[in-house]
Amino acid sequence: MKVRTRFAPSPTGNVHIGNMRAAIYNWLFARHMGGEFLLRVEDTDIERSTPEAIKALLDAMDWFGLDIDGEPLYQTTRQQAHLEAAEMLLAKGLAYKEDKGGTGQGECVIFKMPGTDSSFVDGIKGEMTKKAENMQDFVIVRSNGTPVFHLANVLDDIEQGITHVIRGDDHVENTFRHIALYKALGADVPNFAHLPMIVNAQGKPYSKRDGDAFVGDFRDKGFLGDALFNYLALLGWSPGDDREVMTRKEMIEAFTLERCQSSAAQVDLRKLTWMNGEYMLKLSREEFDAIAFQALETAGIDAEPEYAEKVFGLVRERVKTVADIVPMVGYFFTEDFEYDEKAVRKKLQKDGVVEVLNQVKEIFQSLEVFNEATTDKALHDFVETSGLGFGAVMAPVRIAVSGIQSGPDLFPLLAVLGRSRTIERIDRTIDQFLQ
């Protein structure tokens, strides 16, 4: 039997990370088993399943690198087959019509549950059983003649030859209904596996109220698709060892449903940020620079390429997300940068600082060559001969040339800025804060 999984979202605009985790697990399982991963777009909600919503879904899958086998199946193209199946169930006495609720708006088609206990072996949760008296008949075609999710979902899984249905555990109750439908339609029942919910720190379903919850949010905040893929894969699954940063090949080789946890998985944005930083470090110099140039362009910063590449080299190891880049390098590209008020108050506006900066300026002016090595030696010599503490010299210099008291190593920073720009910034700082 060739394994076939599917991702069957209802596109409504924003794509939740919980839905994409389900897609990732289906993709990993299919690739691990040498099977196929299919896409079905359940677009029957005409008002919400707009072309823009469908594009957002496809863009999210492309960003994650979730390639599909074959063409997507759009559920709206299958409505006639759904209605014909409902008629067949009516003809066999396995469904009946009823003006449900006595609204007078027309008759629904109701599927008749078989009246027996139901059970299945969940690939993650194990044996699942439900008593007959706890399973009620349910609508499969609305009074307006449109098929309900239950019927359409099952029929389309049959049409696509789906062997394994891997979805969120909010569908467990639906699965008992769906098993009855498969049997009534004379089809083989696929294997089911229900993923634990993604929750917040309070154990409640993770939503926009908890922070970024949609794929587009994370992309806009500067996360990489590969990093978020890796993080979501581990949000409810383990490779069986302590590996965390994994390649696609490694995840495919290690993925099994048996290693998926059955309890809820809690989102930890700090861990995601750390993982994204690891992926940023794995980028080639060319890849990182391309991303950084795009970030500058988006921010409206026009940068000379050779100079910008030197700047990027200073901050690369400190960048956790793409969104970090502009705040980290902005002061390299403008003389109108802002000063950190707290840093100015604590490190600049102190007795003796103006004398220190003036002496540093004279030292820099006297250097035959201004580079990382010469500025390093000159300031260390000054610290030793002056008897001043290292921080009493370096902190004011850093704030004077960058406006902040943290960042890349000071001496490479000075070398990239160059002598002229460094001295001009020291002068401006003295004029602005120390006169």
Contacts in CASP RR format, 6 or more apart in sequence:
PFRMAT RR
TARGET T0000
AUTHOR 0000-0000-0000
METHOD contacts of the structure
MODEL  1
MKVRTRFAPSPTGNVHIGNMRAAIYNWLFARHMGGEFLLRVEDTDIERST
PEAIKALLDAMDWFGLDIDGEPLYQTTRQQAHLEAAEMLLAKGLAYKEDK
GGTGQGECVIFKMPGTDSSFVDGIKGEMTKKAENMQDFVIVRSNGTPVFH
LANVLDDIEQGITHVIRGDDHVENTFRHIALYKALGADVPNFAHLPMIVN
AQGKPYSKRDGDAFVGDFRDKGFLGDALFNYLALLGWSPGDDREVMTRKE
MIEAFTLERCQSSAAQVDLRKLTWMNGEYMLKLSREEFDAIAFQALETAG
IDAEPEYAEKVFGLVRERVKTVADIVPMVGYFFTEDFEYDEKAVRKKLQK
DGVVEVLNQVKEIFQSLEVFNEATTDKALHDFVETSGLGFGAVMAPVRIA
VSGIQSGPDLFPLLAVLGRSRTIERIDRTIDQFLQ
1 163 0 8 1.000
2 34 0 8 1.000
2 35 0 8 1.000
2 36 0 8 1.000
2 163 0 8 1.000
3 29 0 8 1.000
3 30 0 8 1.000
3 33 0 8 1.000
3 34 0 8 1.000
3 35 0 8 1.000
3 36 0 8 1.000
3 163 0 8 1.000
3 164 0 8 1.000
4 30 0 8 1.000
4 35 0 8 1.000
4 36 0 8 1.000
4 37 0 8 1.000
4 38 0 8 1.000
4 160 0 8 1.000
4 161 0 8 1.000
4 162 0 8 1.000
4 163 0 8 1.000
4 164 0 8 1.000
5 26 0 8 1.000
5 27 0 8 1.000
5 29 0 8 1.000
5 30 0 8 1.000
5 35 0 8 1.000
5 36 0 8 1.000
5 37 0 8 1.000
5 38 0 8 1.000
5 162 0 8 1.000
5 163 0 8 1.000
5 164 0 8 1.000
5 165 0 8 1.000
5 166 0 8 1.000
6 26 0 8 1.000
6 37 0 8 1.000
6 38 0 8 1.000
6 39 0 8 1.000
6 40 0 8 1.000
6 157 0 8 1.000
6 160 0 8 1.000
6 162 0 8 1.000
6 165 0 8 1.000
7 22 0 8 1.000
7 23 0 8 1.000
7 26 0 8 1.000
7 27 0 8 1.000
7 37 0 8 1.000
7 38 0 8 1.000
7 39 0 8 1.000
7 40 0 8 1.000
7 61 0 8 1.000
7 66 0 8 1.000
7 68 0 8 1.000
8 39 0 8 1.000
8 40 0 8 1.000
8 41 0 8 1.000
8 42 0 8 1.000
8 153 0 8 1.000
8 156 0 8 1.000
8 167 0 8 1.000
9 15 0 8 1.000
9 19 0 8 1.000
9 23 0 8 1.000
9 41 0 8 1.000
9 42 0 8 1.000
9 57 0 8 1.000
10 42 0 8 1.000
10 43 0 8 1.000
10 44 0 8 1.000
10 45 0 8 1.000
10 48 0 8 1.000
10 49 0 8 1.000
11 41 0 8 1.000
11 43 0 8 1.000
11 48 0 8 1.000
11 49 0 8 1.000
11 50 0 8 1.000
11 53 0 8 1.000
11 54 0 8 1.000
11 56 0 8 1.000
11 57 0 8 1.000
12 45 0 8 1.000
12 48 0 8 1.000
12 49 0 8 1.000
12 53 0 8 1.000
13 48 0 8 1.000
13 50 0 8 1.000
13 52 0 8 1.000
13 53 0 8 1.000
13 56 0 8 1.000
13 57 0 8 1.000
14 56 0 8 1.000
14 214 0 8 1.000
14 215 0 8 1.000
14 216 0 8 1.000
15 56 0 8 1.000
15 57 0 8 1.000
15 60 0 8 1.000
15 214 0 8 1.000
15 215 0 8 1.000
15 216 0 8 1.000
16 213 0 8 1.000
16 214 0 8 1.000
16 215 0 8 1.000
17 198 0 8 1.000
17 206 0 8 1.000
17 213 0 8 1.000
17 214 0 8 1.000
17 215 0 8 1.000
17 218 0 8 1.000
17 228 0 8 1.000
17 232 0 8 1.000
18 198 0 8 1.000
18 206 0 8 1.000
18 232 0 8 1.000
20 60 0 8 1.000
20 64 0 8 1.000
20 215 0 8 1.000
20 232 0 8 1.000
21 195 0 8 1.000
21 198 0 8 1.000
21 232 0 8 1.000
21 233 0 8 1.000
21 235 0 8 1.000
22 166 0 8 1.000
22 167 0 8 1.000
22 168 0 8 1.000
22 195 0 8 1.000
23 61 0 8 1.000
23 64 0 8 1.000
23 66 0 8 1.000
24 64 0 8 1.000
24 66 0 8 1.000
24 229 0 8 1.000
24 232 0 8 1.000
24 233 0 8 1.000
25 166 0 8 1.000
25 195 0 8 1.000
25 233 0 8 1.000
25 237 0 8 1.000
25 255 0 8 1.000
25 260 0 8 1.000
26 37 0 8 1.000
26 164 0 8 1.000
26 166 0 8 1.000
27 37 0 8 1.000
27 66 0 8 1.000
28 233 0 8 1.000
28 251 0 8 1.000
28 252 0 8 1.000
28 255 0 8 1.000
29 164 0 8 1.000
29 166 0 8 1.000
29 255 0 8 1.000
29 257 0 8 1.000
30 36 0 8 1.000
30 37 0 8 1.000
30 69 0 8 1.000
31 37 0 8 1.000
31 252 0 8 1.000
31 255 0 8 1.000
32 252 0 8 1.000
32 253 0 8 1.000
32 255 0 8 1.000
32 256 0 8 1.000
35 69 0 8 1.000
36 69 0 8 1.000
36 70 0 8 1.000
37 66 0 8 1.000
37 67 0 8 1.000
37 68 0 8 1.000
37 69 0 8 1.000
38 68 0 8 1.000
38 69 0 8 1.000
38 70 0 8 1.000
38 73 0 8 1.000
38 160 0 8 1.000
38 162 0 8 1.000
39 61 0 8 1.000
39 68 0 8 1.000
39 72 0 8 1.000
39 73 0 8 1.000
40 72 0 8 1.000
40 73 0 8 1.000
40 74 0 8 1.000
40 75 0 8 1.000
40 156 0 8 1.000
40 160 0 8 1.000
41 49 0 8 1.000
41 54 0 8 1.000
41 57 0 8 1.000
41 72 0 8 1.000
41 73 0 8 1.000
41 74 0 8 1.000
41 75 0 8 1.000
42 49 0 8 1.000
42 75 0 8 1.000
42 149 0 8 1.000
42 152 0 8 1.000
42 153 0 8 1.000
42 156 0 8 1.000
43 49 0 8 1.000
43 54 0 8 1.000
43 74 0 8 1.000
43 75 0 8 1.000
43 76 0 8 1.000
44 75 0 8 1.000
44 76 0 8 1.000
44 79 0 8 1.000
44 146 0 8 1.000
44 147 0 8 1.000
44 152 0 8 1.000
46 76 0 8 1.000
56 216 0 8 1.000
60 215 0 8 1.000
60 216 0 8 1.000
61 68 0 8 1.000
63 215 0 8 1.000
63 219 0 8 1.000
63 225 0 8 1.000
64 215 0 8 1.000
64 225 0 8 1.000
64 228 0 8 1.000
64 229 0 8 1.000
65 225 0 8 1.000
65 229 0 8 1.000
73 156 0 8 1.000
73 159 0 8 1.000
73 160 0 8 1.000
75 152 0 8 1.000
75 156 0 8 1.000
78 152 0 8 1.000
78 155 0 8 1.000
78 156 0 8 1.000
78 159 0 8 1.000
79 146 0 8 1.000
79 147 0 8 1.000
79 152 0 8 1.000
81 155 0 8 1.000
81 159 0 8 1.000
82 141 0 8 1.000
82 147 0 8 1.000
82 151 0 8 1.000
82 152 0 8 1.000
82 155 0 8 1.000
83 141 0 8 1.000
83 145 0 8 1.000
83 147 0 8 1.000
85 151 0 8 1.000
85 155 0 8 1.000
85 185 0 8 1.000
86 95 0 8 1.000
86 109 0 8 1.000
86 140 0 8 1.000
86 141 0 8 1.000
86 147 0 8 1.000
86 151 0 8 1.000
88 185 0 8 1.000
89 95 0 8 1.000
89 109 0 8 1.000
89 111 0 8 1.000
89 140 0 8 1.000
89 184 0 8 1.000
89 185 0 8 1.000
90 96 0 8 1.000
90 97 0 8 1.000
90 109 0 8 1.000
92 184 0 8 1.000
93 112 0 8 1.000
94 111 0 8 1.000
94 112 0 8 1.000
94 184 0 8 1.000
95 109 0 8 1.000
95 110 0 8 1.000
95 111 0 8 1.000
95 112 0 8 1.000
95 140 0 8 1.000
96 109 0 8 1.000
96 110 0 8 1.000
96 112 0 8 1.000
97 107 0 8 1.000
97 108 0 8 1.000
97 109 0 8 1.000
97 110 0 8 1.000
98 107 0 8 1.000
98 108 0 8 1.000
98 110 0 8 1.000
99 105 0 8 1.000
99 106 0 8 1.000
99 107 0 8 1.000
99 108 0 8 1.000
99 143 0 8 1.000
100 107 0 8 1.000
100 108 0 8 1.000
100 110 0 8 1.000
100 139 0 8 1.000
100 143 0 8 1.000
103 143 0 8 1.000
105 143 0 8 1.000
105 144 0 8 1.000
106 143 0 8 1.000
107 143 0 8 1.000
108 139 0 8 1.000
108 141 0 8 1.000
108 142 0 8 1.000
108 143 0 8 1.000
109 139 0 8 1.000
109 140 0 8 1.000
109 141 0 8 1.000
110 137 0 8 1.000
110 138 0 8 1.000
110 139 0 8 1.000
110 140 0 8 1.000
111 137 0 8 1.000
111 138 0 8 1.000
111 139 0 8 1.000
111 140 0 8 1.000
111 150 0 8 1.000
111 151 0 8 1.000
111 177 0 8 1.000
111 180 0 8 1.000
111 181 0 8 1.000
111 184 0 8 1.000
112 137 0 8 1.000
113 132 0 8 1.000
113 135 0 8 1.000
113 136 0 8 1.000
113 137 0 8 1.000
113 138 0 8 1.000
113 177 0 8 1.000
113 180 0 8 1.000
114 132 0 8 1.000
114 180 0 8 1.000
114 183 0 8 1.000
114 184 0 8 1.000
115 132 0 8 1.000
115 135 0 8 1.000
116 132 0 8 1.000
117 129 0 8 1.000
117 130 0 8 1.000
117 131 0 8 1.000
117 132 0 8 1.000
118 129 0 8 1.000
118 130 0 8 1.000
118 132 0 8 1.000
118 135 0 8 1.000
118 176 0 8 1.000
118 179 0 8 1.000
118 180 0 8 1.000
119 127 0 8 1.000
119 128 0 8 1.000
119 129 0 8 1.000
119 130 0 8 1.000
120 128 0 8 1.000
120 175 0 8 1.000
120 176 0 8 1.000
120 179 0 8 1.000
120 189 0 8 1.000
120 192 0 8 1.000
121 127 0 8 1.000
121 128 0 8 1.000
122 128 0 8 1.000
122 172 0 8 1.000
122 192 0 8 1.000
122 193 0 8 1.000
122 194 0 8 1.000
123 191 0 8 1.000
123 192 0 8 1.000
123 193 0 8 1.000
123 194 0 8 1.000
123 257 0 8 1.000
123 258 0 8 1.000
123 260 0 8 1.000
124 193 0 8 1.000
124 194 0 8 1.000
124 195 0 8 1.000
124 196 0 8 1.000
124 257 0 8 1.000
124 260 0 8 1.000
124 261 0 8 1.000
124 262 0 8 1.000
125 169 0 8 1.000
125 172 0 8 1.000
125 193 0 8 1.000
125 194 0 8 1.000
125 262 0 8 1.000
128 172 0 8 1.000
128 175 0 8 1.000
128 176 0 8 1.000
130 176 0 8 1.000
135 176 0 8 1.000
135 177 0 8 1.000
135 180 0 8 1.000
138 148 0 8 1.000
138 150 0 8 1.000
138 177 0 8 1.000
139 148 0 8 1.000
140 147 0 8 1.000
140 148 0 8 1.000
140 150 0 8 1.000
140 151 0 8 1.000
140 181 0 8 1.000
141 147 0 8 1.000
141 148 0 8 1.000
141 151 0 8 1.000
142 148 0 8 1.000
150 174 0 8 1.000
150 177 0 8 1.000
150 178 0 8 1.000
150 181 0 8 1.000
151 181 0 8 1.000
153 178 0 8 1.000
154 178 0 8 1.000
154 181 0 8 1.000
154 182 0 8 1.000
154 185 0 8 1.000
154 187 0 8 1.000
155 185 0 8 1.000
157 165 0 8 1.000
157 190 0 8 1.000
158 182 0 8 1.000
158 185 0 8 1.000
158 187 0 8 1.000
162 190 0 8 1.000
163 190 0 8 1.000
163 191 0 8 1.000
164 190 0 8 1.000
164 191 0 8 1.000
164 192 0 8 1.000
164 193 0 8 1.000
165 175 0 8 1.000
165 190 0 8 1.000
165 191 0 8 1.000
165 192 0 8 1.000
165 193 0 8 1.000
166 192 0 8 1.000
166 193 0 8 1.000
166 194 0 8 1.000
166 195 0 8 1.000
166 257 0 8 1.000
167 193 0 8 1.000
167 194 0 8 1.000
167 195 0 8 1.000
168 194 0 8 1.000
168 195 0 8 1.000
168 196 0 8 1.000
168 197 0 8 1.000
169 194 0 8 1.000
169 195 0 8 1.000
169 196 0 8 1.000
169 197 0 8 1.000
170 197 0 8 1.000
171 194 0 8 1.000
172 194 0 8 1.000
175 192 0 8 1.000
175 194 0 8 1.000
179 189 0 8 1.000
182 188 0 8 1.000
182 189 0 8 1.000
182 190 0 8 1.000
183 189 0 8 1.000
193 257 0 8 1.000
193 260 0 8 1.000
195 236 0 8 1.000
195 260 0 8 1.000
196 236 0 8 1.000
196 260 0 8 1.000
196 261 0 8 1.000
196 262 0 8 1.000
196 263 0 8 1.000
196 264 0 8 1.000
196 265 0 8 1.000
197 205 0 8 1.000
197 206 0 8 1.000
197 264 0 8 1.000
197 265 0 8 1.000
198 205 0 8 1.000
198 206 0 8 1.000
198 235 0 8 1.000
198 264 0 8 1.000
198 265 0 8 1.000
198 266 0 8 1.000
198 267 0 8 1.000
199 205 0 8 1.000
199 206 0 8 1.000
199 264 0 8 1.000
199 265 0 8 1.000
199 266 0 8 1.000
199 267 0 8 1.000
200 206 0 8 1.000
200 207 0 8 1.000
200 210 0 8 1.000
200 266 0 8 1.000
200 267 0 8 1.000
201 266 0 8 1.000
203 264 0 8 1.000
203 266 0 8 1.000
206 213 0 8 1.000
206 267 0 8 1.000
207 213 0 8 1.000
208 214 0 8 1.000
210 267 0 8 1.000
211 217 0 8 1.000
211 269 0 8 1.000
212 218 0 8 1.000
212 221 0 8 1.000
212 269 0 8 1.000
215 228 0 8 1.000
218 225 0 8 1.000
218 228 0 8 1.000
219 225 0 8 1.000
221 321 0 8 1.000
221 323 0 8 1.000
222 276 0 8 1.000
222 321 0 8 1.000
222 322 0 8 1.000
222 323 0 8 1.000
223 272 0 8 1.000
223 276 0 8 1.000
223 321 0 8 1.000
223 322 0 8 1.000
224 276 0 8 1.000
224 279 0 8 1.000
224 280 0 8 1.000
224 322 0 8 1.000
226 248 0 8 1.000
226 279 0 8 1.000
227 272 0 8 1.000
227 275 0 8 1.000
227 276 0 8 1.000
227 277 0 8 1.000
227 278 0 8 1.000
227 279 0 8 1.000
227 280 0 8 1.000
228 272 0 8 1.000
228 276 0 8 1.000
229 248 0 8 1.000
230 244 0 8 1.000
230 245 0 8 1.000
230 246 0 8 1.000
230 251 0 8 1.000
230 275 0 8 1.000
230 279 0 8 1.000
231 271 0 8 1.000
231 272 0 8 1.000
231 275 0 8 1.000
231 276 0 8 1.000
233 246 0 8 1.000
233 251 0 8 1.000
233 255 0 8 1.000
234 244 0 8 1.000
235 265 0 8 1.000
235 267 0 8 1.000
236 260 0 8 1.000
236 261 0 8 1.000
236 265 0 8 1.000
237 255 0 8 1.000
237 259 0 8 1.000
237 260 0 8 1.000
237 261 0 8 1.000
238 259 0 8 1.000
238 261 0 8 1.000
239 246 0 8 1.000
239 250 0 8 1.000
239 251 0 8 1.000
239 254 0 8 1.000
239 255 0 8 1.000
239 259 0 8 1.000
240 254 0 8 1.000
240 259 0 8 1.000
243 250 0 8 1.000
243 254 0 8 1.000
244 275 0 8 1.000
245 275 0 8 1.000
245 278 0 8 1.000
245 279 0 8 1.000
246 254 0 8 1.000
273 320 0 8 1.000
273 321 0 8 1.000
274 320 0 8 1.000
276 320 0 8 1.000
276 321 0 8 1.000
277 319 0 8 1.000
277 320 0 8 1.000
277 321 0 8 1.000
280 288 0 8 1.000
280 316 0 8 1.000
280 319 0 8 1.000
280 320 0 8 1.000
280 321 0 8 1.000
280 322 0 8 1.000
281 316 0 8 1.000
281 317 0 8 1.000
283 291 0 8 1.000
288 312 0 8 1.000
288 316 0 8 1.000
288 319 0 8 1.000
289 308 0 8 1.000
289 309 0 8 1.000
289 312 0 8 1.000
291 322 0 8 1.000
291 325 0 8 1.000
292 308 0 8 1.000
292 312 0 8 1.000
292 325 0 8 1.000
292 329 0 8 1.000
293 303 0 8 1.000
293 305 0 8 1.000
293 308 0 8 1.000
295 322 0 8 1.000
295 323 0 8 1.000
295 325 0 8 1.000
295 326 0 8 1.000
296 302 0 8 1.000
296 303 0 8 1.000
296 308 0 8 1.000
296 325 0 8 1.000
296 326 0 8 1.000
296 329 0 8 1.000
296 333 0 8 1.000
299 326 0 8 1.000
301 326 0 8 1.000
301 330 0 8 1.000
301 333 0 8 1.000
301 334 0 8 1.000
302 333 0 8 1.000
303 311 0 8 1.000
303 333 0 8 1.000
307 332 0 8 1.000
307 416 0 8 1.000
308 333 0 8 1.000
310 416 0 8 1.000
311 329 0 8 1.000
311 332 0 8 1.000
311 333 0 8 1.000
311 416 0 8 1.000
312 325 0 8 1.000
312 329 0 8 1.000
314 329 0 8 1.000
314 408 0 8 1.000
314 409 0 8 1.000
314 412 0 8 1.000
314 413 0 8 1.000
314 416 0 8 1.000
315 325 0 8 1.000
315 328 0 8 1.000
315 329 0 8 1.000
315 407 0 8 1.000
315 408 0 8 1.000
318 324 0 8 1.000
318 328 0 8 1.000
318 407 0 8 1.000
318 408 0 8 1.000
319 325 0 8 1.000
319 328 0 8 1.000
328 407 0 8 1.000
330 337 0 8 1.000
331 337 0 8 1.000
331 401 0 8 1.000
331 402 0 8 1.000
331 403 0 8 1.000
331 404 0 8 1.000
332 416 0 8 1.000
332 417 0 8 1.000
335 421 0 8 1.000
335 424 0 8 1.000
335 425 0 8 1.000
335 428 0 8 1.000
337 402 0 8 1.000
337 403 0 8 1.000
338 403 0 8 1.000
339 399 0 8 1.000
339 403 0 8 1.000
339 404 0 8 1.000
339 429 0 8 1.000
339 432 0 8 1.000
339 433 0 8 1.000
340 399 0 8 1.000
340 403 0 8 1.000
340 404 0 8 1.000
340 405 0 8 1.000
343 395 0 8 1.000
343 399 0 8 1.000
343 403 0 8 1.000
343 404 0 8 1.000
343 405 0 8 1.000
344 399 0 8 1.000
344 403 0 8 1.000
344 433 0 8 1.000
347 353 0 8 1.000
347 395 0 8 1.000
347 396 0 8 1.000
347 399 0 8 1.000
347 405 0 8 1.000
348 396 0 8 1.000
348 399 0 8 1.000
348 400 0 8 1.000
348 429 0 8 1.000
348 433 0 8 1.000
348 434 0 8 1.000
349 433 0 8 1.000
349 434 0 8 1.000
353 396 0 8 1.000
353 434 0 8 1.000
354 430 0 8 1.000
354 434 0 8 1.000
356 388 0 8 1.000
356 392 0 8 1.000
356 393 0 8 1.000
356 396 0 8 1.000
357 396 0 8 1.000
357 397 0 8 1.000
357 400 0 8 1.000
357 426 0 8 1.000
357 429 0 8 1.000
357 430 0 8 1.000
357 434 0 8 1.000
358 430 0 8 1.000
359 382 0 8 1.000
359 386 0 8 1.000
360 379 0 8 1.000
360 382 0 8 1.000
360 393 0 8 1.000
360 397 0 8 1.000
360 426 0 8 1.000
361 423 0 8 1.000
361 426 0 8 1.000
361 427 0 8 1.000
363 378 0 8 1.000
363 379 0 8 1.000
363 382 0 8 1.000
364 370 0 8 1.000
364 375 0 8 1.000
364 378 0 8 1.000
364 419 0 8 1.000
364 422 0 8 1.000
364 423 0 8 1.000
364 426 0 8 1.000
365 419 0 8 1.000
365 423 0 8 1.000
367 374 0 8 1.000
367 375 0 8 1.000
367 378 0 8 1.000
367 419 0 8 1.000
368 374 0 8 1.000
370 414 0 8 1.000
370 415 0 8 1.000
370 418 0 8 1.000
370 419 0 8 1.000
370 422 0 8 1.000
371 415 0 8 1.000
372 411 0 8 1.000
372 412 0 8 1.000
372 414 0 8 1.000
372 415 0 8 1.000
373 411 0 8 1.000
375 411 0 8 1.000
375 414 0 8 1.000
375 415 0 8 1.000
376 411 0 8 1.000
379 393 0 8 1.000
379 394 0 8 1.000
379 397 0 8 1.000
379 411 0 8 1.000
382 388 0 8 1.000
382 393 0 8 1.000
383 389 0 8 1.000
383 390 0 8 1.000
383 393 0 8 1.000
386 393 0 8 1.000
394 410 0 8 1.000
395 405 0 8 1.000
397 410 0 8 1.000
397 414 0 8 1.000
397 426 0 8 1.000
398 404 0 8 1.000
398 405 0 8 1.000
398 407 0 8 1.000
398 410 0 8 1.000
398 413 0 8 1.000
399 405 0 8 1.000
399 429 0 8 1.000
400 425 0 8 1.000
400 426 0 8 1.000
400 429 0 8 1.000
400 430 0 8 1.000
401 413 0 8 1.000
401 414 0 8 1.000
401 417 0 8 1.000
401 421 0 8 1.000
401 422 0 8 1.000
401 425 0 8 1.000
401 426 0 8 1.000
402 413 0 8 1.000
407 413 0 8 1.000
414 422 0 8 1.000
417 425 0 8 1.000
END
